[in-house]
Amino acid sequence: DKARGEEVKAERMITALYGYYREDLNRLPQQSKDNLKLYDEDQVICDYLSGMTDRYAIELYRDLFIPEVWRG
């Protein structure tokens, strides 16, 4: 069904963003990097992602993973 299809897309987007930050923790904003002294890396990344608005996460995903020439 259509709702499930959208859920799968959202999961893929968040998974890609998670992988982007997991690959290089220096990509995180300074506040999140500071939290690495206190918390597990996975927790810090998840906290950062969960604090994003939907709109910001979508724009970030587009900027990181969609070639500029493909954007309409």
N, C-alpha and C positions, 0 to 999 in steps of 0.2 A: 504494500500500500504506500501511498505518497508520503505519509508522515514518517514511516520507517525509513524510506529512502532519504529523507532529509536528515534524519537522525544519524544515519550511516555517514553522510557527507560531513556532518558536524564532528563526529568521532574522528574521521580521517584528518580533518583540519587540526583539531586539538592534538592528535597524535603527531602530526608533522611539526607543529609548533613545539611540542615537548621535545621531540628529537633534535630540533634546531638548537635549543638551549642546552640539552643534555650533551650534545656534541662539543660544545664550548661554553663553559659556565661564564666566561668573561663577556659573553653577549648579554648577560642579565644586567639590569640596571644596578647601580651601586648599592641601593638599599637592599636589594635581594642578595647581592654578593656579600654584604655585611652579615646577612642572616645565615650564611653558610658556616659561620663560626659557631653558631648555636644549634643549627638544625641540619638534618639529613639533606643531601643534595636533591633527592627526588621530592622531598617535602617542599623545599624552597621553590623549585620549578613549578610544582603543582599550585602552590600558594600564589605565585606570580600570575600564572595563567588564569586561575579562578578569579583573580581581581580585575581581569580585563572585561570591558564591556563587549557585547557581541560585535558591535560595529568596529571597535578597535581590533579585535582578534581577526575579523574578516579582512580589514585593511592591511594588517600586518602580514597575514597569510598571502594576500595578493602581492604585496611588495616583495616578499621573500621568495615565493614559489611560482608566480605566474609571470612569464616573459612579458616585458613591457609592450612589445608589438602585438600581443594577443589581447590586451586590455582594450575594451571598447569605449 
